[in-house]
Amino acid sequence: MHRRLPAAAVAGLAVFTALVGWLVVSQLTATPSQRLVDLDVYRNAGTSVLHGRDLYGYLSHPPQRLPFTYPPFAALLAVPLAWLPFDVAGILWTLGELACTVGLTAIGFGRLLRDKRTSRWWPLLLGLLAGLIQLTLPFRDEVKFGQVDELLALLVAIDCLKVRGKAAGVLVGVATAVKLTPAAFVVYLFVRGRYRAAATAAATFAGCTLAAAALLPHDSDRYWTDALFHTERLRSNAGTSNQSLRGMWLRALPGHSHVVTAAWLVSAAVVAVFGLWRARAASRRGDEVAAVALVGLTAVLVSPVSWIHHLVWLPLILGVLLDTGRARWRWAAATAVWVFFVVRVPWLGSHAAASGTLVPLGRIVQDGFGLMCLVLLCSVPARMTGSILRSSMADSVTLRHNEDVHQGGDT
C-alpha cells in the first residue's frame, strides 16, 4: 500500500493539472483589465494601509473601479500582497486557491477517500475529484476574480471539524473578522451547544476588529457606521450574480424596495432557523461535514449579497451526497448537482429573459443557483457515523430484549 502512494500522488497531481491547467493559464494571461480584479482590490487595500490612503474611498483601476468592501482587519492582512508585484501575487494567490480546493475536497469526500475500496489510491482519486470541483462555475469564478472565499471556507471547516479544546473557534473568529458572512458559524457553534467555541470565536472576532480599529481608527469608523450599510457599493444587487434570497426578491419585484426588504427579512429568518435546525440535527447524528455544509448554504441564502463565487461549499455538499459511493442513487444525485453547477445556469436564464422569450421561465432559471441551494438545504442527507450507528443498533437490541421480557411476563 505504501509503495502505491507515491505513484498515486504523482498521478493525482497530473490529473488535477490536466483538468485545471487551462483555467489557470487562461486567467493568468487574461487582459489586464479583466485579470484577478478582486485580488487587485485586496492589493490596493494593503497599499492604502501602508500609505494612509482612504481605504473605502479608493477605487481600483478602470474599467472596473471597484471599492474595498471588507472590514478593516482584512486590509491589514492584505499588506503583504501590496509588497509583491501583481504578477507574482497573482501566481501565488492562484496556487493558494487551488490548494484550498484540494483541502476542501479532501474534507468533503473524506468517507469516499477512506473507504477500503479506494483508500489505496486516494491521492489519485483526490486529484480527480478536486479537478472536477474546480470546473464548477463558482470555483472557476474564484480563480477568475482572485477571490478569498475558498480560504475562509477552509478555515471554517477546519475549525468546526478538526479543532477541539481551547483553540476551537479561533479560525471561525478570524474568518468573520475578514468577511462577515462566516458569523453564521458563530451562531451554529452556540446552537450546537459548543458554547466555549462560540465564545472564543466571538472574542477572536472582537479582538481582531478592535486591533484594526486601533491601527485604522478613521477607516474603522467609516466601515462600521457607513460603508457596511451601503450594499450598492458592491455593484447592482439585483444582478444575476447575486444568488441570495434578497437578490432573487430584487429581481422578482423591481422597484418595490420596501416590499423586497420585508420579503427578504421574513424569508431569511425562516431559512436561517430551518438551516440551523437541520445543521444541528446533522451534527447530532454525527455528520459534522453535512452540518458545516448546511450552515454554509444557509449563510449564502440569507446574506444580502451572495455572488456565484460564494458557493464554495460545493465540495462538502457533493461529498455528503456521494458518501462512500456504494449506492447508485448517490452517484446519480452528486453527478446531477455537479453538472448543474458546471453549467452557467443563471446566465442562461438571464439571456433568455433579456431576449423577451420565455421571460417567466427565464427569471426562474436566472435564480437557478439560489433555488438549488434551497433544494439542497432541504434535501442533503445527514449520514450516521459508525459510532452513532452502533450505539443506535445497541439501543434497538436492548429495546427489543426488554419488550420480549415484558411480553413474557404478561403471558
Secondary structure, DSSP 8 states (H G I E B T S, - for coil): -TTHHHHHHHHHHHHHHHHHHHHHHHHHTS-GGGSSHHHHHHHHHHHHHHHT--TTT-B-STTT--B--S-HHHHHHTHHHHHS-HHHHHHHHHHHHHHHHHHHHHHHTHHHHHSTTTGGGHHHHHHHHHHHHHTSHHHHHHHHHT-SHHHHHHHHHHHHHH--GGGTTHHHHHHHHH-STTHHHHHHHHHTT-HHHHHHHHHHHHHHHHHHHHH-HHHHHHHHHTGGG-GGGGS-TTSTT--SHHHHHHHHSTT-HHHHHHHHHHHHHHHHHHHHHHHHHHHHTT-HHHHHHHHHHHHHHHSS---GGG-TTHHHHHHHHHTTS-SHHHHHHHHHHHHHHHTTHHHHHHHHHHHTSSHHHHHHHHTHHHHHHHHHHHH------HHHHHHHHHHHHHHHHHHHHHHHHH-
